[in-house]
Amino acid sequence: MTLVKSSPPPKAQPRKDAPINAEYQEKAKVLLRDMIGGDYAMLAEKLNAMGIEISVRGLENKISRGGFSAAFLLQCMGALDVSDFCVPQDESL
């Protein structure tokens, strides 16, 4: 019996590298910045009170990158007592 050696499967491309993700990361960043009105210290304080340890600088960095999780966005919304929002639809993003 002869074994046939098959080629390895193609390497999967991480979804986070997909171009459409950059657009939605930007929308998430704009949405969160609009919710806090630039007051990172206030949001950091509220998140820390919830048990989510983050510094003001760490929060600024996380939001500026825009690649935060949906869980983090929901935590921020909870801290800000936001229950209703609109996703930015600006085509220039």
Biopython code that builds the backbone (N, CA, C, O; Angstrom):
import numpy as np
from Bio.PDB.StructureBuilder import StructureBuilder

atoms = [
    (1, "MET", "N", (0.847, -1.172, 0.000)),
    (1, "MET", "CA", (0.000, 0.000, 0.000)),
    (1, "MET", "C", (0.896, 1.240, 0.000)),
    (1, "MET", "O", (1.787, 1.367, 0.840)),
    (2, "THR", "N", (0.660, 2.135, -0.929)),
    (2, "THR", "CA", (1.453, 3.348, -1.050)),
    (2, "THR", "C", (0.645, 4.528, -0.529)),
    (2, "THR", "O", (-0.501, 4.734, -0.928)),
    (3, "LEU", "N", (1.255, 5.300, 0.368)),
    (3, "LEU", "CA", (0.593, 6.492, 0.904)),
    (3, "LEU", "C", (0.855, 7.672, -0.017)),
    (3, "LEU", "O", (1.978, 7.883, -0.475)),
    (4, "VAL", "N", (-0.179, 8.423, -0.276)),
    (4, "VAL", "CA", (-0.055, 9.620, -1.106)),
    (4, "VAL", "C", (0.067, 10.810, -0.165)),
    (4, "VAL", "O", (-0.795, 11.045, 0.681)),
    (5, "LYS", "N", (1.128, 11.538, -0.324)),
    (5, "LYS", "CA", (1.340, 12.705, 0.520)),
    (5, "LYS", "C", (0.566, 13.885, -0.061)),
    (5, "LYS", "O", (0.758, 14.272, -1.214)),
    (6, "SER", "N", (-0.296, 14.432, 0.750)),
    (6, "SER", "CA", (-1.090, 15.575, 0.278)),
    (6, "SER", "C", (-0.438, 16.869, 0.748)),
    (6, "SER", "O", (0.335, 16.890, 1.707)),
    (7, "SER", "N", (-0.764, 17.922, 0.062)),
    (7, "SER", "CA", (-0.211, 19.216, 0.442)),
    (7, "SER", "C", (-0.970, 19.737, 1.670)),
    (7, "SER", "O", (-2.136, 19.400, 1.874)),
    (8, "PRO", "N", (-0.310, 20.548, 2.468)),
    (8, "PRO", "CA", (-0.983, 21.074, 3.659)),
    (8, "PRO", "C", (-2.090, 22.043, 3.254)),
    (8, "PRO", "O", (-2.034, 22.643, 2.181)),
    (9, "PRO", "N", (-3.082, 22.191, 4.103)),
    (9, "PRO", "CA", (-4.170, 23.138, 3.785)),
    (9, "PRO", "C", (-3.624, 24.560, 3.758)),
    (9, "PRO", "O", (-2.606, 24.845, 4.388)),
    (10, "PRO", "N", (-4.290, 25.450, 3.037)),
    (10, "PRO", "CA", (-3.818, 26.834, 2.993)),
    (10, "PRO", "C", (-3.921, 27.471, 4.373)),
    (10, "PRO", "O", (-4.798, 27.124, 5.164)),
    (11, "LYS", "N", (-3.023, 28.397, 4.651)),
    (11, "LYS", "CA", (-3.053, 29.092, 5.933)),
    (11, "LYS", "C", (-4.255, 30.024, 5.969)),
    (11, "LYS", "O", (-4.529, 30.761, 5.022)),
    (12, "ALA", "N", (-4.956, 29.966, 7.080)),
    (12, "ALA", "CA", (-6.122, 30.836, 7.261)),
    (12, "ALA", "C", (-5.651, 32.261, 7.524)),
    (12, "ALA", "O", (-4.684, 32.487, 8.250)),
    (13, "GLN", "N", (-6.339, 33.199, 6.933)),
    (13, "GLN", "CA", (-6.037, 34.606, 7.178)),
    (13, "GLN", "C", (-6.870, 35.068, 8.370)),
    (13, "GLN", "O", (-8.077, 34.832, 8.397)),
    (14, "PRO", "N", (-6.257, 35.716, 9.348)),
    (14, "PRO", "CA", (-7.028, 36.194, 10.496)),
    (14, "PRO", "C", (-8.091, 37.182, 10.050)),
    (14, "PRO", "O", (-7.829, 38.073, 9.242)),
    (15, "ARG", "N", (-9.280, 37.018, 10.578)),
    (15, "ARG", "CA", (-10.371, 37.932, 10.216)),
    (15, "ARG", "C", (-10.082, 39.345, 10.659)),
    (15, "ARG", "O", (-10.539, 40.301, 10.034)),
    (16, "LYS", "N", (-9.315, 39.488, 11.752)),
    (16, "LYS", "CA", (-9.042, 40.838, 12.230)),
    (16, "LYS", "C", (-8.264, 41.668, 11.214)),
    (16, "LYS", "O", (-8.259, 42.897, 11.289)),
    (17, "ASP", "N", (-7.604, 40.998, 10.259)),
    (17, "ASP", "CA", (-6.848, 41.708, 9.227)),
    (17, "ASP", "C", (-7.700, 42.087, 8.016)),
    (17, "ASP", "O", (-7.202, 42.737, 7.097)),
    (18, "ALA", "N", (-8.955, 41.698, 7.999)),
    (18, "ALA", "CA", (-9.833, 41.993, 6.858)),
    (18, "ALA", "C", (-10.050, 43.509, 6.763)),
    (18, "ALA", "O", (-10.268, 44.165, 7.781)),
    (19, "PRO", "N", (-9.991, 44.064, 5.557)),
    (19, "PRO", "CA", (-10.135, 45.514, 5.378)),
    (19, "PRO", "C", (-11.429, 46.092, 5.960)),
    (19, "PRO", "O", (-11.435, 47.218, 6.458)),
    (20, "ILE", "N", (-12.504, 45.341, 5.899)),
    (20, "ILE", "CA", (-13.767, 45.877, 6.418)),
    (20, "ILE", "C", (-13.700, 46.099, 7.926)),
    (20, "ILE", "O", (-14.430, 46.932, 8.464)),
    (21, "ASN", "N", (-12.828, 45.360, 8.608)),
    (21, "ASN", "CA", (-12.714, 45.537, 10.051)),
    (21, "ASN", "C", (-12.201, 46.922, 10.412)),
    (21, "ASN", "O", (-12.627, 47.487, 11.419)),
    (22, "ALA", "N", (-11.309, 47.475, 9.627)),
    (22, "ALA", "CA", (-10.783, 48.815, 9.901)),
    (22, "ALA", "C", (-11.919, 49.835, 9.903)),
    (22, "ALA", "O", (-11.948, 50.741, 10.736)),
    (23, "GLU", "N", (-12.842, 49.684, 8.977)),
    (23, "GLU", "CA", (-13.993, 50.600, 8.909)),
    (23, "GLU", "C", (-14.830, 50.519, 10.178)),
    (23, "GLU", "O", (-15.227, 51.543, 10.732)),
    (24, "TYR", "N", (-15.096, 49.303, 10.635)),
    (24, "TYR", "CA", (-15.942, 49.142, 11.811)),
    (24, "TYR", "C", (-15.203, 49.433, 13.108)),
    (24, "TYR", "O", (-15.829, 49.827, 14.092)),
    (25, "GLN", "N", (-13.904, 49.252, 13.134)),
    (25, "GLN", "CA", (-13.124, 49.662, 14.301)),
    (25, "GLN", "C", (-13.189, 51.173, 14.441)),
    (25, "GLN", "O", (-13.309, 51.693, 15.550)),
    (26, "GLU", "N", (-13.112, 51.872, 13.327)),
    (26, "GLU", "CA", (-13.218, 53.331, 13.343)),
    (26, "GLU", "C", (-14.598, 53.758, 13.840)),
    (26, "GLU", "O", (-14.709, 54.698, 14.627)),
    (27, "LYS", "N", (-15.641, 53.077, 13.389)),
    (27, "LYS", "CA", (-16.999, 53.401, 13.846)),
    (27, "LYS", "C", (-17.139, 53.167, 15.347)),
    (27, "LYS", "O", (-17.762, 53.970, 16.041)),
    (28, "ALA", "N", (-16.573, 52.086, 15.852)),
    (28, "ALA", "CA", (-16.637, 51.790, 17.286)),
    (28, "ALA", "C", (-15.902, 52.861, 18.082)),
    (28, "ALA", "O", (-16.369, 53.299, 19.134)),
    (29, "LYS", "N", (-14.754, 53.275, 17.571)),
    (29, "LYS", "CA", (-13.958, 54.313, 18.227)),
    (29, "LYS", "C", (-14.740, 55.628, 18.283)),
    (29, "LYS", "O", (-14.802, 56.272, 19.330)),
    (30, "VAL", "N", (-15.332, 56.022, 17.159)),
    (30, "VAL", "CA", (-16.108, 57.263, 17.101)),
    (30, "VAL", "C", (-17.315, 57.174, 18.034)),
    (30, "VAL", "O", (-17.620, 58.130, 18.748)),
    (31, "LEU", "N", (-17.988, 56.052, 18.030)),
    (31, "LEU", "CA", (-19.156, 55.853, 18.885)),
    (31, "LEU", "C", (-18.786, 56.022, 20.353)),
    (31, "LEU", "O", (-19.460, 56.748, 21.083)),
    (32, "LEU", "N", (-17.726, 55.360, 20.786)),
    (32, "LEU", "CA", (-17.328, 55.425, 22.192)),
    (32, "LEU", "C", (-16.836, 56.821, 22.556)),
    (32, "LEU", "O", (-17.139, 57.325, 23.638)),
    (33, "ARG", "N", (-16.086, 57.442, 21.667)),
    (33, "ARG", "CA", (-15.631, 58.814, 21.938)),
    (33, "ARG", "C", (-16.815, 59.771, 22.064)),
    (33, "ARG", "O", (-16.806, 60.660, 22.916)),
    (34, "ASP", "N", (-17.825, 59.595, 21.227)),
    (34, "ASP", "CA", (-19.024, 60.435, 21.319)),
    (34, "ASP", "C", (-19.741, 60.211, 22.644)),
    (34, "ASP", "O", (-20.248, 61.157, 23.247)),
    (35, "MET", "N", (-19.783, 58.963, 23.099)),
    (35, "MET", "CA", (-20.467, 58.654, 24.356)),
    (35, "MET", "C", (-19.791, 59.314, 25.553)),
    (35, "MET", "O", (-20.466, 59.760, 26.481)),
    (36, "ILE", "N", (-18.456, 59.377, 25.532)),
    (36, "ILE", "CA", (-17.760, 59.929, 26.700)),
    (36, "ILE", "C", (-17.461, 61.415, 26.566)),
    (36, "ILE", "O", (-17.075, 62.062, 27.539)),
    (37, "GLY", "N", (-17.635, 61.950, 25.385)),
    (37, "GLY", "CA", (-17.395, 63.379, 25.187)),
    (37, "GLY", "C", (-15.970, 63.789, 25.508)),
    (37, "GLY", "O", (-15.731, 64.927, 25.911)),
    (38, "GLY", "N", (-15.021, 62.880, 25.335)),
    (38, "GLY", "CA", (-13.619, 63.198, 25.581)),
    (38, "GLY", "C", (-13.185, 63.085, 27.035)),
    (38, "GLY", "O", (-12.020, 63.330, 27.350)),
    (39, "ASP", "N", (-14.104, 62.717, 27.930)),
    (39, "ASP", "CA", (-13.775, 62.626, 29.357)),
    (39, "ASP", "C", (-13.327, 61.206, 29.714)),
    (39, "ASP", "O", (-14.075, 60.426, 30.303)),
    (40, "TYR", "N", (-12.089, 60.900, 29.339)),
    (40, "TYR", "CA", (-11.540, 59.570, 29.583)),
    (40, "TYR", "C", (-11.403, 59.290, 31.076)),
    (40, "TYR", "O", (-11.600, 58.158, 31.518)),
    (41, "ALA", "N", (-11.065, 60.320, 31.855)),
    (41, "ALA", "CA", (-10.889, 60.151, 33.301)),
    (41, "ALA", "C", (-12.198, 59.700, 33.952)),
    (41, "ALA", "O", (-12.196, 58.828, 34.820)),
    (42, "MET", "N", (-13.307, 60.294, 33.530)),
    (42, "MET", "CA", (-14.607, 59.924, 34.084)),
    (42, "MET", "C", (-14.929, 58.474, 33.767)),
    (42, "MET", "O", (-15.388, 57.736, 34.639)),
    (43, "LEU", "N", (-14.693, 58.056, 32.527)),
    (43, "LEU", "CA", (-14.989, 56.670, 32.149)),
    (43, "LEU", "C", (-14.067, 55.706, 32.875)),
    (43, "LEU", "O", (-14.516, 54.659, 33.340)),
    (44, "ALA", "N", (-12.787, 56.039, 32.981)),
    (44, "ALA", "CA", (-11.845, 55.173, 33.701)),
    (44, "ALA", "C", (-12.282, 55.007, 35.151)),
    (44, "ALA", "O", (-12.218, 53.907, 35.700)),
    (45, "GLU", "N", (-12.721, 56.086, 35.767)),
    (45, "GLU", "CA", (-13.192, 56.036, 37.157)),
    (45, "GLU", "C", (-14.414, 55.126, 37.289)),
    (45, "GLU", "O", (-14.499, 54.322, 38.217)),
    (46, "LYS", "N", (-15.350, 55.258, 36.364)),
    (46, "LYS", "CA", (-16.563, 54.428, 36.420)),
    (46, "LYS", "C", (-16.253, 52.958, 36.152)),
    (46, "LYS", "O", (-16.830, 52.077, 36.789)),
    (47, "LEU", "N", (-15.342, 52.686, 35.210)),
    (47, "LEU", "CA", (-14.956, 51.297, 34.940)),
    (47, "LEU", "C", (-14.248, 50.699, 36.145)),
    (47, "LEU", "O", (-14.507, 49.551, 36.508)),
    (48, "ASN", "N", (-13.354, 51.463, 36.773)),
    (48, "ASN", "CA", (-12.665, 50.984, 37.969)),
    (48, "ASN", "C", (-13.649, 50.693, 39.089)),
    (48, "ASN", "O", (-13.470, 49.726, 39.829)),
    (49, "ALA", "N", (-14.688, 51.513, 39.229)),
    (49, "ALA", "CA", (-15.709, 51.287, 40.256)),
    (49, "ALA", "C", (-16.473, 49.982, 40.000)),
    (49, "ALA", "O", (-16.990, 49.363, 40.931)),
    (50, "MET", "N", (-16.537, 49.573, 38.723)),
    (50, "MET", "CA", (-17.206, 48.314, 38.361)),
    (50, "MET", "C", (-16.270, 47.113, 38.545)),
    (50, "MET", "O", (-16.694, 45.967, 38.400)),
    (51, "GLY", "N", (-14.994, 47.378, 38.865)),
    (51, "GLY", "CA", (-14.033, 46.295, 39.013)),
    (51, "GLY", "C", (-13.197, 46.048, 37.766)),
    (51, "GLY", "O", (-12.450, 45.071, 37.704)),
    (52, "ILE", "N", (-13.313, 46.919, 36.781)),
    (52, "ILE", "CA", (-12.528, 46.809, 35.551)),
    (52, "ILE", "C", (-11.356, 47.769, 35.695)),
    (52, "ILE", "O", (-11.508, 48.978, 35.524)),
    (53, "GLU", "N", (-10.185, 47.222, 36.010)),
    (53, "GLU", "CA", (-9.023, 48.056, 36.282)),
    (53, "GLU", "C", (-8.397, 48.542, 34.978)),
    (53, "GLU", "O", (-7.912, 47.757, 34.163)),
    (54, "ILE", "N", (-8.426, 49.866, 34.810)),
    (54, "ILE", "CA", (-7.815, 50.482, 33.632)),
    (54, "ILE", "C", (-7.436, 51.908, 33.991)),
    (54, "ILE", "O", (-8.189, 52.611, 34.666)),
    (55, "SER", "N", (-6.276, 52.326, 33.540)),
    (55, "SER", "CA", (-5.830, 53.701, 33.787)),
    (55, "SER", "C", (-6.410, 54.608, 32.700)),
    (55, "SER", "O", (-6.891, 54.139, 31.668)),
    (56, "VAL", "N", (-6.354, 55.887, 32.952)),
    (56, "VAL", "CA", (-6.825, 56.857, 31.959)),
    (56, "VAL", "C", (-6.003, 56.699, 30.674)),
    (56, "VAL", "O", (-6.557, 56.684, 29.575)),
    (57, "ARG", "N", (-4.691, 56.583, 30.822)),
    (57, "ARG", "CA", (-3.822, 56.433, 29.640)),
    (57, "ARG", "C", (-4.110, 55.126, 28.905)),
    (57, "ARG", "O", (-4.135, 55.090, 27.675)),
    (58, "GLY", "N", (-4.328, 54.054, 29.667)),
    (58, "GLY", "CA", (-4.654, 52.768, 29.059)),
    (58, "GLY", "C", (-5.965, 52.837, 28.293)),
    (58, "GLY", "O", (-6.097, 52.256, 27.216)),
    (59, "LEU", "N", (-6.933, 53.550, 28.854)),
    (59, "LEU", "CA", (-8.228, 53.724, 28.198)),
    (59, "LEU", "C", (-8.077, 54.536, 26.916)),
    (59, "LEU", "O", (-8.652, 54.190, 25.884)),
    (60, "GLU", "N", (-7.305, 55.613, 26.985)),
    (60, "GLU", "CA", (-7.063, 56.421, 25.784)),
    (60, "GLU", "C", (-6.429, 55.577, 24.681)),
    (60, "GLU", "O", (-6.829, 55.657, 23.520)),
    (61, "ASN", "N", (-5.448, 54.775, 25.052)),
    (61, "ASN", "CA", (-4.777, 53.923, 24.061)),
    (61, "ASN", "C", (-5.729, 52.899, 23.469)),
    (61, "ASN", "O", (-5.756, 52.697, 22.255)),
    (62, "LYS", "N", (-6.508, 52.254, 24.321)),
    (62, "LYS", "CA", (-7.433, 51.214, 23.858)),
    (62, "LYS", "C", (-8.446, 51.801, 22.879)),
    (62, "LYS", "O", (-8.719, 51.213, 21.833)),
    (63, "ILE", "N", (-8.996, 52.951, 23.219)),
    (63, "ILE", "CA", (-9.997, 53.574, 22.350)),
    (63, "ILE", "C", (-9.355, 54.085, 21.062)),
    (63, "ILE", "O", (-9.950, 53.962, 19.991)),
    (64, "SER", "N", (-8.160, 54.652, 21.145)),
    (64, "SER", "CA", (-7.527, 55.187, 19.931)),
    (64, "SER", "C", (-7.188, 54.074, 18.941)),
    (64, "SER", "O", (-7.215, 54.298, 17.731)),
    (65, "ARG", "N", (-6.869, 52.875, 19.442)),
    (65, "ARG", "CA", (-6.608, 51.742, 18.540)),
    (65, "ARG", "C", (-7.904, 51.265, 17.898)),
    (65, "ARG", "O", (-7.899, 50.835, 16.744)),
    (66, "GLY", "N", (-9.011, 51.335, 18.626)),
    (66, "GLY", "CA", (-10.308, 50.949, 18.082)),
    (66, "GLY", "C", (-10.543, 49.455, 18.003)),
    (66, "GLY", "O", (-11.629, 49.038, 17.601)),
    (67, "GLY", "N", (-9.584, 48.641, 18.364)),
    (67, "GLY", "CA", (-9.728, 47.189, 18.233)),
    (67, "GLY", "C", (-10.196, 46.517, 19.505)),
    (67, "GLY", "O", (-9.820, 45.376, 19.774)),
    (68, "PHE", "N", (-11.008, 47.199, 20.292)),
    (68, "PHE", "CA", (-11.482, 46.619, 21.542)),
    (68, "PHE", "C", (-12.647, 45.667, 21.283)),
    (68, "PHE", "O", (-13.282, 45.706, 20.229)),
    (69, "SER", "N", (-12.911, 44.818, 22.262)),
    (69, "SER", "CA", (-13.944, 43.796, 22.112)),
    (69, "SER", "C", (-15.343, 44.387, 22.288)),
    (69, "SER", "O", (-15.517, 45.483, 22.821)),
    (70, "ALA", "N", (-16.314, 43.635, 21.829)),
    (70, "ALA", "CA", (-17.714, 44.018, 22.038)),
    (70, "ALA", "C", (-18.015, 44.024, 23.533)),
    (70, "ALA", "O", (-18.799, 44.847, 24.005)),
    (71, "ALA", "N", (-17.398, 43.114, 24.278)),
    (71, "ALA", "CA", (-17.603, 43.069, 25.726)),
    (71, "ALA", "C", (-17.132, 44.378, 26.362)),
    (71, "ALA", "O", (-17.806, 44.926, 27.235)),
    (72, "PHE", "N", (-15.976, 44.877, 25.922)),
    (72, "PHE", "CA", (-15.471, 46.142, 26.474)),
    (72, "PHE", "C", (-16.413, 47.288, 26.123)),
    (72, "PHE", "O", (-16.686, 48.141, 26.968)),
    (73, "LEU", "N", (-16.908, 47.321, 24.901)),
    (73, "LEU", "CA", (-17.860, 48.366, 24.512)),
    (73, "LEU", "C", (-19.104, 48.315, 25.394)),
    (73, "LEU", "O", (-19.593, 49.353, 25.839)),
    (74, "LEU", "N", (-19.614, 47.116, 25.647)),
    (74, "LEU", "CA", (-20.792, 46.967, 26.501)),
    (74, "LEU", "C", (-20.490, 47.359, 27.945)),
    (74, "LEU", "O", (-21.348, 47.923, 28.625)),
    (75, "GLN", "N", (-19.279, 47.064, 28.418)),
    (75, "GLN", "CA", (-18.890, 47.484, 29.765)),
    (75, "GLN", "C", (-18.877, 49.006, 29.857)),
    (75, "GLN", "O", (-19.359, 49.580, 30.833)),
    (76, "CYS", "N", (-18.330, 49.647, 28.847)),
    (76, "CYS", "CA", (-18.306, 51.113, 28.817)),
    (76, "CYS", "C", (-19.721, 51.672, 28.777)),
    (76, "CYS", "O", (-20.031, 52.635, 29.479)),
    (77, "MET", "N", (-20.574, 51.075, 27.964)),
    (77, "MET", "CA", (-21.961, 51.532, 27.887)),
    (77, "MET", "C", (-22.663, 51.368, 29.228)),
    (77, "MET", "O", (-23.441, 52.229, 29.638)),
    (78, "GLY", "N", (-22.385, 50.260, 29.907)),
    (78, "GLY", "CA", (-22.956, 50.053, 31.234)),
    (78, "GLY", "C", (-22.455, 51.086, 32.227)),
    (78, "GLY", "O", (-23.231, 51.625, 33.015)),
    (79, "ALA", "N", (-21.163, 51.362, 32.189)),
    (79, "ALA", "CA", (-20.575, 52.358, 33.085)),
    (79, "ALA", "C", (-21.166, 53.734, 32.837)),
    (79, "ALA", "O", (-21.347, 54.518, 33.768)),
    (80, "LEU", "N", (-21.467, 54.026, 31.575)),
    (80, "LEU", "CA", (-22.023, 55.329, 31.198)),
    (80, "LEU", "C", (-23.541, 55.363, 31.267)),
    (80, "LEU", "O", (-24.153, 56.401, 31.015)),
    (81, "ASP", "N", (-24.150, 54.235, 31.606)),
    (81, "ASP", "CA", (-25.611, 54.100, 31.669)),
    (81, "ASP", "C", (-26.249, 54.448, 30.324)),
    (81, "ASP", "O", (-27.269, 55.135, 30.261)),
    (82, "VAL", "N", (-25.626, 53.959, 29.252)),
    (82, "VAL", "CA", (-26.129, 54.176, 27.893)),
    (82, "VAL", "C", (-26.932, 52.946, 27.481)),
    (82, "VAL", "O", (-26.425, 51.825, 27.511)),
    (83, "SER", "N", (-28.167, 53.161, 27.102)),
    (83, "SER", "CA", (-28.989, 52.029, 26.662)),
    (83, "SER", "C", (-29.442, 52.182, 25.210)),
    (83, "SER", "O", (-29.972, 51.242, 24.617)),
    (84, "ASP", "N", (-29.234, 53.356, 24.649)),
    (84, "ASP", "CA", (-29.670, 53.613, 23.279)),
    (84, "ASP", "C", (-28.555, 54.370, 22.560)),
    (84, "ASP", "O", (-27.981, 55.311, 23.107)),
    (85, "PHE", "N", (-28.258, 53.959, 21.351)),
    (85, "PHE", "CA", (-27.211, 54.615, 20.596)),
    (85, "PHE", "C", (-27.431, 54.380, 19.112)),
    (85, "PHE", "O", (-28.200, 53.503, 18.720)),
    (86, "CYS", "N", (-26.754, 55.166, 18.294)),
    (86, "CYS", "CA", (-26.781, 55.000, 16.840)),
    (86, "CYS", "C", (-25.350, 54.756, 16.365)),
    (86, "CYS", "O", (-24.416, 55.434, 16.792)),
    (87, "VAL", "N", (-25.198, 53.791, 15.488)),
    (87, "VAL", "CA", (-23.899, 53.505, 14.900)),
    (87, "VAL", "C", (-23.594, 54.615, 13.893)),
    (87, "VAL", "O", (-24.434, 54.937, 13.052)),
    (88, "PRO", "N", (-22.396, 55.200, 13.973)),
    (88, "PRO", "CA", (-22.045, 56.258, 13.011)),
    (88, "PRO", "C", (-22.164, 55.747, 11.575)),
    (88, "PRO", "O", (-21.678, 54.660, 11.261)),
    (89, "GLN", "N", (-22.804, 56.520, 10.710)),
    (89, "GLN", "CA", (-23.003, 56.128, 9.324)),
    (89, "GLN", "C", (-22.221, 56.975, 8.355)),
    (89, "GLN", "O", (-22.440, 56.899, 7.146)),
    (90, "ASP", "N", (-21.314, 57.781, 8.863)),
    (90, "ASP", "CA", (-20.526, 58.668, 8.031)),
    (90, "ASP", "C", (-19.749, 57.863, 7.006)),
    (90, "ASP", "O", (-18.945, 57.006, 7.372)),
    (91, "GLU", "N", (-19.975, 58.125, 5.749)),
    (91, "GLU", "CA", (-19.318, 57.393, 4.669)),
    (91, "GLU", "C", (-17.828, 57.702, 4.590)),
    (91, "GLU", "O", (-17.074, 56.957, 3.964)),
    (92, "SER", "N", (-17.397, 58.798, 5.221)),
    (92, "SER", "CA", (-15.984, 59.166, 5.140)),
    (92, "SER", "C", (-15.115, 58.341, 6.078)),
    (92, "SER", "O", (-13.889, 58.436, 6.019)),
    (93, "LEU", "N", (-15.722, 57.534, 6.941)),
    (93, "LEU", "CA", (-14.924, 56.727, 7.881)),
    (93, "LEU", "C", (-14.208, 55.611, 7.194)),
    (93, "LEU", "O", (-13.497, 54.842, 7.841)),
]
sb = StructureBuilder()
sb.init_structure("model")
sb.init_model(0)
sb.init_chain("A")
sb.init_seg("    ")
for serial, (resi, resn, name, xyz) in enumerate(atoms, 1):
    if name == "N":
        sb.init_residue(resn, " ", resi, " ")
    sb.init_atom(name, np.array(xyz, "f"), 0.0, 1.0, " ", f" {name:<3s}", serial, name[0])
structure = sb.get_structure()
